[in-house]
């Protein structure tokens, strides 16, 4: 059986210190991170073994570590996360990642501002 398959983690809530303004680096902001990874999970569908897929906890660990490393731009953070995941997990063929700053300092009443990237191996 051939399947098109993805694993995903939705709306991870993290506090991090990204931003261009000094105050953003000092106080930080809340962020929501979502990830969708394309890979063949057909072996795991049969084996019921985590070694035949990508472990969500391992993806989360990379996301958390990179989010806790301050950057001026969330574009930079997204690039770091995507690079690490693609280098760490050869089985991932595509990756969609979004990072949303929940309270951007721009004087607008909005649900957040952010970046979304899509990578293909």
C-alpha positions in Angstrom: 0.0 0.0 0.0 1.3 3.5 -0.9 0.1 6.4 1.3 0.7 10.1 1.4 1.3 10.7 5.0 2.2 13.5 7.5 2.8 13.8 11.1 2.1 17.1 12.8 2.2 19.0 16.0 -0.2 21.9 16.3 0.0 25.1 18.3 2.9 24.6 20.6 2.8 27.5 23.0 6.2 28.8 24.0 7.7 32.0 25.6 10.8 33.2 23.8 12.9 36.3 23.4 13.0 37.1 19.7 12.6 40.5 18.2 14.3 43.5 16.7 13.5 45.8 19.6 15.6 45.6 22.8 12.4 45.4 24.9 11.3 42.3 22.9 14.6 40.6 23.8 14.3 41.6 27.5 10.7 40.6 28.2 10.0 38.1 25.4 6.7 37.2 23.9 4.4 34.2 23.5 4.6 32.2 20.3 2.6 29.4 18.7 4.5 27.0 16.6 3.0 24.4 14.3 4.8 21.7 12.3 3.7 19.3 9.5 6.2 16.8 8.2 5.7 14.6 5.2 7.1 11.1 5.4 6.2 7.5 4.6 4.6 6.0 7.7 3.5 2.8 6.0 6.1 0.7 7.9 4.9 2.1 11.3 1.3 1.5 10.3 2.2 -2.2 10.2 4.8 -2.6 12.9 3.4 -0.4 15.6 7.0 0.6 16.4 8.1 4.2 17.0 11.4 3.5 15.4 9.6 3.2 12.1 8.4 6.8 12.2 9.6 10.1 13.6 8.9 10.7 17.3 6.9 13.8 18.1 8.9 14.3 21.2 12.2 14.5 19.2 10.6 17.1 16.9 9.4 19.1 19.9 12.8 19.0 21.5 14.3 20.7 18.4 11.6 23.3 18.2 11.9 24.1 21.9 15.7 24.4 21.8 15.7 26.6 18.7 12.9 28.8 20.1 14.8 29.4 23.3 17.8 30.7 21.3 17.1 34.5 20.7 17.1 35.9 17.2 16.1 39.3 15.8 13.8 37.7 13.2 11.4 34.7 13.5 12.3 34.1 9.9 15.8 33.2 11.1 14.3 30.9 13.9 12.1 29.1 11.3 15.1 28.5 9.1 17.1 27.1 12.0 14.3 24.8 13.0 13.7 23.6 9.5 17.4 23.0 8.8 17.9 20.9 12.0 14.8 18.8 11.4 15.7 18.1 7.8 19.3 17.2 8.7 18.3 15.1 11.7 15.5 13.1 10.0 16.3 11.7 6.6 12.9 10.2 6.3 11.2 13.6 6.2 10.6 14.7 2.6 8.6 17.8 3.2 8.2 20.2 6.1 5.7 23.0 6.8 6.4 25.2 9.8 4.6 28.3 11.1 5.7 30.5 13.9 3.2 33.2 15.2 4.2 36.0 17.6 1.0 36.4 19.6 1.4 40.0 20.7 3.6 41.8 18.1 4.6 45.3 19.0 3.1 47.1 16.1 0.0 48.8 17.6 -2.5 46.6 15.9 -5.2 44.5 17.5 -4.6 41.1 15.9 -4.3 37.5 16.8 -0.6 37.4 15.9 1.9 37.9 13.2 4.3 35.4 11.9 6.0 33.4 9.2 5.2 30.1 7.5 7.8 28.2 5.5 7.6 25.0 3.4 10.6 22.9 2.6 11.1 20.1 0.2 14.0 17.7 0.2 
